[in-house]
Amino acid sequence: MPSRRCSMRRRRRFIQKDSRTTTFSSRNMMTSTRQYRPLQWWEIRELEQNGCVSSDWGRVHVCDGTDLTKIRNVRFAGDIRIGADVTIENVGLLEMETEALCGIGTEVCVLDETGSRSVRIFPGLTAQLAMLVARDPAWAGGPVKESFDEHINNYPLDRAIGDGAVIRNCGLLFNVAVGREVRIEGASSLRNGAVINNAAHGRALARIGAGVDADGFIIEDGVVDSAAIIRHCYIGQGAVIEKGFTAHDSLVFSNCSLENGEACALFAGPYTVSMHKSSLLIGCQTSFMNAGSGTNQSNHMYKLGPVHWGLLERGVKTSSGSYLMLGAKIGAFSLLMGQHKTHPDSSQFPFSYLFGDDRGATVVVPGAMLRSCGLMRDEKKWPTRDRRQKRRLPLHDRIIFDVLNPLTVGAMLDALEVIRKLLALPADDDRFLRYKGMKFTRAALERASHLYRLAIYKYLHLHTAENGFPAREPGVEAASWVDIAGLLMTRTSLEHAMSKESITEIEQVFDNAFRHYPNLQRSWIAGRFDDSWRRPAEVIADYAAEFDRMIEEDRHKYLDDLAAQNQMLKL
């Protein structure tokens, strides 16, 4: 049996203010406390006098609160229920098929464009769960797959236009579910999607603006505006995509800001930012990232298709014109400059400058970013820029903002041992030391050793100044840590999550890891730092003060340079 459709077509103009319009077939009736009834003969006459037509008025139902005077020039087709409190004005076509999925279950070919790491999207998708599916497709295709499929296939979709929604001056809305209080104004074409608002009454964040063209999407407490084009995407809480940005097969999570550029198969973890027209983010995972103008990656070697992908760990920044040949793995809070064509893995050296030389090799200056005053500024600004907080949302993504944390500090501890071994080796003829295909100068490694030690002592001061070092337990080793799209957790907890076979149980493990982060971090300090690091509190405080002075000196130098520039440029 062919599906029955419900549509509203613009004749001269389509105005329906302060009335609730929902389009359903008889198999997809909306669950509502309102009582709907057929039209009376005088109500049909009133609608016809208002320029409305229907092939079967018996399939149009209203409630007692429906104001028919505000329904004009509408062509009704299929089963229609009209309630109250929605504005629909000047819409070309609003249509819902009987079995429409409204974007739920859409496969997003993230990271690998060929689809080997696809993620099926649904309302409530978290960055943490999506990362597990994308990064470990074998696990996602195992016993847990049945639970995932059941959750998605049985999701209680309300094929409706929610209370208080506004749809105005739009072209096409086809199989699009619109949540309560959502505003869609000026959209060009929306197909097969859902726009969901989880915020408290009067605080809706979900919105679609002028010129937007979208197909196969879920926008959940996010904004897509100003001629953005999206295909097969999930846009999460507090995320903003606007100013002509184009994205396909991408997952965009909390508080990302994407403007002007392009994303392909991007896993945009929390606080990924790209603002420039010439920037392309493709086939990579990011978080707390800032992309400079002309940032580019390539995921195709013209052999087996666009199968390459990479990881930019939290806090990576890219300079103007930077290029990265995937696959690659860039260490946390590093600055990428120039062209990098040798598939670098700098994850053992966080807080680094990475320069591309004239042959595309990567020259690493470890720890150089630790001197930047911008690092601590970023840590303070991220929580204040959380668009979710003032909306009273149930927060999906768990985010830990710490710059110095068990993952980055653990990497610095490991890097010190690597640096020690490298410094014991002779340099090559070009005076570089080489490690995993990357190039280091002896002077850079010596400086890095000092900078890493300062940062580690700063971290210890932050967490031991009041209560001292936690006691070490004999025979207990410190857990290794992972960054799961903004959530810092132990690998043991991650393995525990991956042992579960339902979405609810997996999310509970993530919740527990987030809730117990301070205690888990203190346990890690107890097991990771031996007596060589357990120095008197005043000694650790001195190192921490030296670290703070270094940051403050950088800040003053920057302000002095800025003042000199302003002086040079003044009238």
Sequence and secondary structure as in RCSB ss.txt:
>XXXX:A:sequence
MPSRRCSMRRRRRFIQKDSRTTTFSSRNMMTSTRQYRPLQWWEIRELEQNGCVSSDWGRVHVCDGTDLTKIRNVR
FAGDIRIGADVTIENVGLLEMETEALCGIGTEVCVLDETGSRSVRIFPGLTAQLAMLVARDPAWAGGPVKESFDE
HINNYPLDRAIGDGAVIRNCGLLFNVAVGREVRIEGASSLRNGAVINNAAHGRALARIGAGVDADGFIIEDGVVD
SAAIIRHCYIGQGAVIEKGFTAHDSLVFSNCSLENGEACALFAGPYTVSMHKSSLLIGCQTSFMNAGSGTNQSNH
MYKLGPVHWGLLERGVKTSSGSYLMLGAKIGAFSLLMGQHKTHPDSSQFPFSYLFGDDRGATVVVPGAMLRSCGL
MRDEKKWPTRDRRQKRRLPLHDRIIFDVLNPLTVGAMLDALEVIRKLLALPADDDRFLRYKGMKFTRAALERASH
LYRLAIYKYLHLHTAENGFPAREPGVEAASWVDIAGLLMTRTSLEHAMSKESITEIEQVFDNAFRHYPNLQRSWI
AGRFDDSWRRPAEVIADYAAEFDRMIEEDRHKYLDDLAAQNQMLKL
>XXXX:A:secstr
    EEEEEEEEEEEETT  EEE  GGG    SS  EE  HHHHHHHHHTT EES GGGEEE TT  GGGEEEEE
EES EEE SS EEEEEEEEEEETT  TTTT EE  SSTTTTT EE  TT  HHHHHHHHH HHHHTTTHHHHHHH
HHHT     SB TT EEEEEEEEEEEEE TT EEES SEEEEEEEE  S TT    EE TT EEEEEEEES EE 
TT EEEEEEE TT EEETT EEEEEEE TT EEESSEEES EE TT EE  TT EEESEEESS EE TT EEE  
 SSS S   EEE TT EE TT EEESS EE TT EEESEE S  B TTS S EEEE TTS EEEETTGGGG HHH
HHHHHHHHHT TTGGGT    S     SS HHHHHHHHHHHHHHHHHHTS   TTS EEETTEEE HHHHHHHHH
HHHHHHHHHHHHHHTTT      TT     EEEETTEEEEHHHHHHHHT  SHHHHHHHHHHHHHTHHHHHHHHH
HHH  TTT   HHHHHHHHHHHHHHHHHHHHHHHHHHHHHHHHH  
